[in-house]
Amino acid sequence: MAGYFVMEPCVIVAATLMAVGVVASGLPQSLHRQLFQKLTTETFDAGSYFKIEVCEDGRQRRLVLDSQSMPKESNVFLVDHAWTFRLSDAFSQLQEVPGLAQRMASLMCVDTDLDTDIEEVDAVKGVLHENGTKSNVEDILESEIHNATEKGDGTVKWLELEDADIGDDMLLSLNLSSKFPDLQALSLCGNKLETVEIIVQEVTKLKNLRALWLNNNPVLKKCDHCMEDAILQGCPKLEIYNSNFTINFGEWALGFCGEVYDKDNPSSLCLRDRPLQSVTSLDLSNRCIHNLVNKAFSPAEMPSLSHLNIRGNPLEQNSVRELLEVLKGFPCLQSLGVDIPGPLGESAIEILESLPTLCTLNGVTASKILEEGKHVIDSMLQPRLPEWSADQPLADRVLSAMWLYLMTYRLANEEKIDETSVWYVMDELGSAVRHSDEPNFRVAPFLFMPEGKLSSAVSFSILWPIQNVYKSDECTRDFLYGIGEDKQRSARLTAWFHTPQSYFINEYEKHCQKLQFKSLSYTPTKSSNTESLHRSDGCASRVYTDIPYVEEFLTRTEFVITTEPKDADIIWTSLQVDEDMKKATGITDQQYVNQFPFESCLVMKHHLAETVQKAHGSPEWLQPTYNLETHLPQLIGDYYVRKRDGLNNLWILKPWNMARTIDTSVTDDLSAVIRLMETGPKICQKYIEFPALFQGRKFDLRYIVLVRSMDPLEIFLSDVFWVRLANNPYSLDKHSFFEYETHFTVMNYGRKFNHMNTPDFVREFEVEHQVKWLEIHQRVKNTIRSVFEAAAVAHPEMHSSKSRAMYGVDIMLDSSFQPKLLEVTYCPDCTRACKYDTEALVTGEVVKVAESITEVANSSMFVVWFAA
């Protein structure tokens, strides 16, 4: 029987029951039969109903309905997957699969050079100029005078001389002030003006000038505010300079933005007129306004104002209270656009409470904001558009742009789940469906198994209308379907849109301030009274274990192996001993167990960071770390601050509770960081971009720590550690981030593994870097001590007299040979301890395999006592 299963974004269970998968997608039952028919006949008919249009100046595409209408839940369409891959294979596939990079580049609108159009326009201009067919500037001026004479008194008040190849000499020769003494608006955009003195000299002769545009002239690339200051001093009536409001802005600038003044109506006919009376909509966004409060911007002048946009302005000279008082005075104000956080505060809800007449805020209805409890809202976000250079290969352009298009799923069956997720790009039609908070379509990934087996599976996506749609309507979907503000929806939209940086930077700064005040010192509350594990009757202690090397090497006569957990004195297991396990096996609280209560505060990566931060704030040995499930805004703020300050922005993402670097990624792309959240809960940690290297390769160190008590803290550290080496030379080339053997060091699971004894590594490292390893070792010991002190002070509930535990602590050294904590592992793999003899670092004694692991197994701890 054929089967199909609709795949949720994270984990997909292979199934053969049709109903199970379709219900999981949310596809209405009325469309089930239609879907089955299209699957069995391989019908891809969406092209008959939709068309793809270019938008955003050719840097994006959108899907619009081409039929007359499409009722809600009336049709379902198959969408093919143009590219399906594992993340580690992305770069190699783009290089090796014929035509793939070209198709993806075209689909993602990165297949042409951004400068091509400009160069072509310049070339055309040159040809026109050479052929004498280009409009002469003098002809433009004569035409303007002629038109003004026909319409009135011949006075030209608005003059546009844009992209006219006007240089400094030509500007002087035009003598604009004598020809147009009453000029109020002058645009010289896109010309070749270069000299500040000449521009100031000619412009300041126009004493009635209200607006001046010099945008896209070479002079702006090399001058500071001196030119602006000189022009403002010479033109005291100037209200708009290079699209920004000046400190003199008033009725004219507001009238220009309110569409009262334009080329056909450059000024008021009568001084007694109140031209702003009719303004109902006013867009003041991105005008660099510092002080909004003046005589012209008032309810008396604009009593009918109902829509106002003040986004993108600093307004730092106005207090929140002052601005709110002014806005309250507009009786008809119903719609407001403003940065949040910003000049009106940090909360959308508080703004609505202060301005009760508002019906919409940033395009979202007030009732919806209040209902959903949103504090930061924005429906007018500008999309992130791919950026690239002309010399950048297509594969690199695709790797940068793909996070705006990718979708993901992970396969699983009844026995196991895939270790890594599958990423895919829908075909040209599916990829043209853009985001909306109020979508009219829904898209879901879908696995079709024509033979009822996973081996025959083919992946598609399905698309269907969830609202009534009409001809020429854009077809949209919710990129974050089912994700609300409780899961950081607004912050996650940053993957696709330019969200307010100020909000995230503010959240990051508050986070930093909070960490600065964290400093809990460890003080034991109990004296050492660790109980002996030996039986009082002199009999051998019974040990239950499911760990092969413990059973093999436990040879001392004080211990005997038992196969029944309930009969054991000591439980040494790789499994979590929770209440369910205790009920199933008969384990009691009187038995010794090789784990501490609440040890997840150490062995789960997000809890480890929280534990350290709770106790120590932000110590140098812990890289900046964020739990993406709870602290995404703070991470985004950190990213923006680093970008602003020109700092390295390379990050590593690690699953909460996976080992062996499974599902771990390195990236400097903020969209990638956010999108990788879709593959499961993760931390995001600042990557150590400059680690200490050994013979050019990255490495880390695995230390074994045995804990006998958490209160007082009794821990033992062996001076024998294991060095884990990457196979490839270290590199910060972007392509290397896809190379496991360049950036990761765990090689003993199916990869080329090169073991190196501790003494050999230490001797060669000391020679290579001219350092003393014992000094490094002491710093590592201090770091590990601090980690467990953090757990002891932040989580006193860990203490248990019946607990002993062995942990693996992974440390990396930076280029200054300072230790950095990577992670803490429960019940670490001790295969190397069982396989290789080595030499103790401090004592110089040879530690035999059997001796080493017997010490571990017998819980008599290691040779180095590591305590205060």
TAHUPE-V810790 format. One record per helix or strand of 2 or more residues. SS is the DSSP state (hx for helix, st for strand). FROM is the first residue (numbers start at 1). TO is the last residue. If there is no record, write none. Layout:
# TAHUPE-V810790
ss=SS from=FROM to=TO
ss=SS from=FROM to=TO
This chain:
# TAHUPE-V810790
ss=st from=3 to=7
ss=st from=11 to=13
ss=hx from=18 to=25
ss=hx from=29 to=41
ss=hx from=46 to=48
ss=st from=50 to=55
ss=hx from=56 to=58
ss=st from=60 to=65
ss=st from=69 to=70
ss=st from=76 to=79
ss=st from=81 to=85
ss=hx from=87 to=96
ss=hx from=100 to=107
ss=hx from=116 to=131
ss=hx from=137 to=151
ss=st from=158 to=160
ss=hx from=168 to=174
ss=hx from=176 to=179
ss=st from=185 to=187
ss=hx from=196 to=203
ss=st from=211 to=213
ss=hx from=218 to=221
ss=hx from=225 to=234
ss=st from=240 to=241
ss=st from=244 to=245
ss=hx from=251 to=257
ss=hx from=275 to=278
ss=st from=281 to=283
ss=st from=307 to=309
ss=hx from=320 to=328
ss=st from=335 to=337
ss=hx from=348 to=354
ss=st from=360 to=361
ss=st from=364 to=365
ss=hx from=366 to=372
ss=st from=382 to=383
ss=hx from=394 to=404
ss=st from=407 to=412
ss=st from=422 to=426
ss=hx from=428 to=431
ss=st from=434 to=435
ss=st from=441 to=449
ss=hx from=454 to=456
ss=st from=457 to=465
ss=st from=469 to=470
ss=st from=476 to=477
ss=hx from=485 to=487
ss=hx from=489 to=495
ss=st from=497 to=498
ss=hx from=501 to=516
ss=st from=541 to=545
ss=hx from=548 to=553
ss=st from=559 to=561
ss=hx from=565 to=567
ss=st from=570 to=572
ss=hx from=579 to=585
ss=st from=592 to=593
ss=hx from=600 to=603
ss=hx from=605 to=616
ss=st from=625 to=627
ss=hx from=632 to=644
ss=st from=651 to=655
ss=st from=665 to=667
ss=hx from=670 to=679
ss=st from=682 to=686
ss=st from=693 to=694
ss=st from=697 to=710
ss=st from=713 to=717
ss=st from=722 to=729
ss=hx from=734 to=738
ss=hx from=740 to=743
ss=hx from=758 to=769
ss=hx from=773 to=794
ss=hx from=796 to=798
ss=st from=805 to=814
ss=st from=819 to=826
ss=hx from=831 to=835
ss=st from=838 to=839
ss=st from=846 to=847
ss=hx from=849 to=857
ss=st from=865 to=866
